[in-house]
Every structure is written in C-alpha cells, then in structure tokens.
Amino acid sequence: MTKKRIMALTPELVRLCYRDEPRGEPDPRWTPLADTDYQQISEQLTAKAVGDDLWVFAYGSLIWNPAFEAEESRRMTAYGWHRSFCMELLNWRGTRSQPGLMMALERGGACQGIAYRLSTGDRRAQIERLLRREVSDRESLPFLQWLPLKGADGSIEALSFWVGPIGTGILLRQPLEAVAAIIARACGHAGSCAEYLYNTVAHLEQYGIRDRNLWRLQQLVANEIHRLHPDKTVPTRF
C-alpha cells in the first residue's frame, strides 16, 4: 500500500499569503474580446469537436473549479506537454508591483489530468462560459487547442486552454526555486498564487495524480513562506 504523503504547503501557510488587493486595470498590451467574439469563437470550437462527444481537458484550476456541467470524467494523459507556472499575472492573482504566475502547458514530458465530457445540452453556451473565464484577449486565442489524450479507455481529443503560450509575459523553463519565490509572495483581488498551487496539488492527489514538479514546488513554496513569516509559523520539519 502506498503511504499517503502529507503536503508541506498547508491551509494555514496559504492564509499567510492573502492580502486584500483591489482589482487592477486591464493590461493595455492586450486587445479585449467583445461579446460577439465569444459567441463566434464558441461556435467555431463547437463545430471543430471530433465525434459526437465534446471533451475538455483539466490540468489545473478546472479540476477543482470547473465552469461547466459534465456527464463523465476520465483520467487521461497529454503526451509532449507538462504543467508549468510560466504565465505572468499583473492582476487576478498578482499585481503590477508583485506579479504572479499561472499554469499553462509547456512543451516536453507528459501531463496527467482529467478529461470531462460535457453534457449534451447547449454545448456552445458551456464553451462560451469557459472562454469567458479562461480567455480575455485576442492575443491568447492561439493557445486554445484540441489536444490528443490517451487513457485506459482509449484515446480522445479534448479542448485545452493555455497550450504552448509564447511571447510577452511568458517565462519558460524557470528554475522551481525562482517560481516558488514568486508564488509565495503574489496575491491579487482573486486570491494568492499559493492558494492556486495548494488547490491544484491537493485535488491532483485526490485523483491519484502525482506531478513530481508540483510536489517539489509546494515544498519550496512552504519553505519560502516560513522564511517570510518566521514569527507566524513553526519551523519546517524534515
């Protein structure tokens, strides 16, 4: 029997990272999407779905905070990709004075996650809700992809967000120590990056998914929070 591992990053440590931050101004570098854009893009994505079923691949926050109704879920793997905190956030879970980081899929390795089959109701409306949550500007549209996934029940293609982003604000191949330093400090109006990491790792563990990099990262973030708040935390035990 596999021994259950205890996370070093605890809810108590996560709470130390929270600050009451105002909502920041939209980033002037990006072109906002209009209501008509969301409608058109959701129609295009629905039309490109392979087969009768519409699947969405969750590898981060969509696992613990989905924005859709699902009829089925499967543990699946996207080969050639891995989770990476590489997207700079100037709002949401960061600020301009203390930018945060969000996860995306970076090339290389393999990523285990959960594929959700959307209900047979108004799938276009469900995709539009997803788009409004995940994408806010035209420049991000190239990073929506249909990914091939493999699992115990066969292969499928699933709609995936933030696949292979490049360009402004994308920090690829960062050392985990540098990423941990950012995550331990960043917070925006929607919460802290530490909360985002904690929820992701905890829910992956519930599904029996062991992401080696994220497990190491949560330990590094916990250590960094201890260093930032020595008067409010107990020493880390190794």
C-alpha positions as CSV (number, residue, x, y, z in Angstrom):
1,M,0.0,0.0,0.0
2,T,1.3,3.4,-1.0
3,K,1.9,5.7,2.0
4,K,-0.1,8.9,1.8
5,R,2.1,11.9,1.5
6,I,1.5,15.0,3.6
7,M,1.7,18.3,1.9
8,A,4.2,20.9,3.3
9,L,2.0,23.7,2.0
10,T,-0.9,23.8,4.4
11,P,-4.1,26.0,4.5
12,E,-2.5,27.8,7.4
13,L,0.5,28.8,5.3
14,V,-1.7,29.7,2.4
15,R,-3.7,32.1,4.6
16,L,-0.5,34.0,5.4
17,C,-0.2,34.8,1.7
18,Y,-3.5,36.6,1.4
19,R,-3.8,40.3,1.0
20,D,-6.9,42.4,0.3
21,E,-5.9,43.8,-3.2
22,P,-8.1,45.9,-5.4
23,R,-8.9,44.8,-8.9
24,G,-6.2,46.1,-11.3
25,E,-6.7,47.9,-14.5
26,P,-6.8,45.9,-17.8
27,D,-3.4,45.3,-19.3
28,P,-3.0,47.8,-22.2
29,R,-0.9,45.3,-24.1
30,W,-3.9,43.1,-24.8
31,T,-7.0,43.5,-27.0
32,P,-10.2,42.7,-25.1
33,L,-12.7,40.3,-26.6
34,A,-16.2,41.6,-27.2
35,D,-19.4,39.6,-26.6
36,T,-19.7,38.9,-30.3
37,D,-16.2,37.5,-30.3
38,Y,-17.0,35.0,-27.5
39,Q,-20.1,33.9,-29.4
40,Q,-18.3,33.4,-32.7
41,I,-15.3,31.6,-31.1
42,S,-17.5,29.2,-29.1
43,E,-19.4,28.4,-32.3
44,Q,-16.2,27.7,-34.2
45,L,-14.8,25.5,-31.4
46,T,-18.1,23.5,-31.1
47,A,-18.0,22.9,-34.8
48,K,-14.5,21.6,-34.7
49,A,-15.2,19.0,-32.0
50,V,-14.3,15.5,-33.1
51,G,-17.1,13.0,-33.0
52,D,-20.4,13.3,-31.1
53,D,-18.8,14.0,-27.7
54,L,-17.3,17.2,-26.5
55,W,-14.4,16.9,-24.1
56,V,-12.5,19.4,-22.0
57,F,-9.0,18.7,-20.6
58,A,-8.5,19.9,-17.0
59,Y,-4.9,20.0,-15.6
60,G,-5.2,22.9,-13.1
61,S,-8.0,25.0,-11.7
62,L,-10.6,23.4,-14.0
63,I,-10.2,20.3,-11.8
64,W,-11.3,22.0,-8.6
65,N,-13.3,24.9,-10.0
66,P,-15.0,23.8,-13.3
67,A,-17.2,26.2,-15.2
68,F,-19.3,23.6,-16.9
69,E,-21.6,20.5,-16.4
70,A,-20.0,17.2,-17.1
71,E,-21.6,13.8,-17.7
72,E,-18.3,11.8,-17.4
73,S,-14.7,12.2,-16.3
74,R,-11.7,10.2,-17.2
75,R,-8.1,10.3,-16.1
76,M,-6.1,11.0,-19.2
77,T,-2.6,12.0,-20.3
78,A,-1.4,14.6,-22.7
79,Y,2.0,13.4,-24.1
80,G,4.5,16.0,-25.1
81,W,3.4,18.6,-22.5
82,H,3.9,19.3,-18.8
83,R,2.5,21.7,-16.2
84,S,4.4,25.0,-15.9
85,F,3.9,28.1,-13.9
86,C,5.0,30.3,-16.7
87,M,2.3,32.9,-17.4
88,E,2.9,36.3,-15.7
89,L,-0.1,37.8,-13.9
90,L,-0.4,41.5,-13.4
91,N,-3.9,41.1,-11.9
92,W,-6.2,38.4,-10.8
93,R,-3.6,36.5,-8.6
94,G,-0.9,39.2,-8.9
95,T,-0.4,42.9,-9.2
96,R,1.9,45.2,-11.3
97,S,4.1,45.7,-8.2
98,Q,4.1,42.0,-7.4
99,P,3.3,39.9,-10.5
100,G,2.1,36.4,-10.0
101,L,2.3,33.2,-12.1
102,M,-0.4,31.0,-13.6
103,M,-0.1,27.5,-15.0
104,A,0.0,26.6,-18.7
105,L,1.2,23.6,-20.6
106,E,4.8,23.8,-21.7
107,R,6.4,21.5,-24.2
108,G,8.1,18.3,-23.1
109,G,7.2,15.4,-20.8
110,A,3.7,14.3,-20.1
111,C,0.8,15.7,-18.2
112,Q,-1.9,13.6,-16.4
113,G,-5.2,15.3,-15.9
114,I,-8.9,14.9,-16.0
115,A,-10.9,14.9,-19.2
116,Y,-14.6,15.9,-18.8
117,R,-17.3,15.1,-21.3
118,L,-19.7,18.0,-21.4
119,S,-23.4,17.4,-21.1
120,T,-25.5,17.0,-24.3
121,G,-27.3,20.3,-23.6
122,D,-26.3,23.6,-25.0
123,R,-22.6,22.8,-25.5
124,R,-21.9,26.1,-27.3
125,A,-23.1,28.0,-24.2
126,Q,-20.9,25.9,-22.0
127,I,-17.9,26.6,-24.1
128,E,-18.7,30.3,-24.1
129,R,-18.8,30.2,-20.3
130,L,-15.4,28.5,-20.3
131,L,-14.0,31.1,-22.8
132,R,-15.2,34.0,-20.7
133,R,-13.5,32.5,-17.6
134,E,-10.2,31.5,-19.3
135,V,-9.6,34.0,-22.1
136,S,-10.0,37.8,-22.1
137,D,-8.0,39.0,-25.1
138,R,-7.4,38.2,-28.8
139,E,-3.7,37.6,-28.3
140,S,-4.4,34.5,-26.2
141,L,-6.6,32.7,-28.8
142,P,-3.8,30.8,-30.5
143,F,-3.3,29.0,-27.2
144,L,-6.6,27.2,-27.4
145,Q,-6.0,23.8,-28.8
146,W,-7.6,20.4,-29.3
147,L,-5.2,18.0,-27.6
148,P,-5.0,14.3,-28.3
149,L,-5.2,12.4,-24.9
150,K,-4.6,8.8,-24.0
151,G,-6.0,6.8,-21.1
152,A,-7.1,3.4,-20.0
153,D,-10.3,3.6,-22.0
154,G,-8.6,4.7,-25.3
155,S,-7.9,8.0,-27.0
156,I,-9.9,11.2,-27.4
157,E,-9.3,14.8,-28.4
158,A,-10.2,17.5,-25.8
159,L,-10.4,21.2,-25.8
160,S,-7.4,22.6,-23.8
161,F,-6.5,26.1,-22.6
162,W,-3.1,27.7,-22.5
163,V,-1.3,25.2,-24.5
164,G,2.3,26.3,-25.5
165,P,2.0,30.0,-24.9
166,I,4.8,32.2,-26.1
167,G,5.5,35.9,-26.3
168,T,5.1,38.8,-23.9
169,G,4.7,37.8,-20.3
170,I,5.6,34.1,-20.8
171,L,8.5,32.9,-18.7
172,L,9.6,29.4,-19.8
173,R,12.0,27.0,-18.2
174,Q,12.3,28.9,-14.9
175,P,14.0,27.1,-12.0
176,L,11.5,25.9,-9.4
177,E,13.2,28.0,-6.7
178,A,12.6,31.2,-8.7
179,V,8.9,30.2,-9.3
180,A,8.5,29.4,-5.6
181,A,9.7,32.8,-4.6
182,I,7.1,34.4,-6.8
183,I,4.2,32.2,-5.7
184,A,4.9,32.7,-2.0
185,R,4.6,36.5,-2.5
186,A,2.0,37.1,-5.2
187,C,-1.6,37.9,-4.4
188,G,-4.4,39.8,-6.3
189,H,-8.0,40.5,-6.0
190,A,-8.9,36.9,-6.8
191,G,-6.6,35.4,-4.2
192,S,-3.0,34.3,-3.9
193,C,-0.8,32.1,-6.1
194,A,-0.1,29.9,-3.1
195,E,-3.9,29.2,-2.8
196,Y,-3.9,28.3,-6.5
197,L,-1.0,25.9,-6.2
198,Y,-2.4,24.3,-3.0
199,N,-5.8,23.6,-4.5
200,T,-4.2,22.1,-7.6
201,V,-1.8,19.8,-5.8
202,A,-4.4,18.7,-3.3
203,H,-7.0,17.8,-5.9
204,L,-4.5,16.0,-8.1
205,E,-3.6,13.9,-5.1
206,Q,-7.3,13.1,-4.6
207,Y,-7.3,11.6,-8.2
208,G,-4.0,9.8,-7.5
209,I,-2.1,12.0,-9.9
210,R,1.5,12.6,-8.8
211,D,3.1,15.6,-10.5
212,R,6.7,15.5,-9.4
213,N,7.4,19.1,-10.2
214,L,4.3,20.5,-8.5
215,W,5.0,18.3,-5.4
216,R,8.5,19.7,-5.2
217,L,7.2,23.2,-5.8
218,Q,4.7,23.1,-3.0
219,Q,7.5,22.1,-0.6
220,L,9.6,25.1,-1.9
221,V,6.7,27.5,-1.5
222,A,6.1,26.3,2.0
223,N,9.7,26.8,2.9
224,E,9.6,30.3,1.4
225,I,6.5,31.3,3.4
226,H,8.2,30.1,6.6
227,R,11.1,32.4,5.8
228,L,8.8,35.3,5.0
229,H,6.8,34.9,8.2
230,P,9.1,33.4,10.8
231,D,7.1,34.9,13.7
232,K,3.8,33.3,12.5
233,T,5.0,29.8,11.5
234,V,6.6,26.8,13.2
235,P,9.9,25.5,11.8
236,T,9.6,23.1,8.9
237,R,10.4,19.5,9.9
238,F,12.5,17.4,7.5
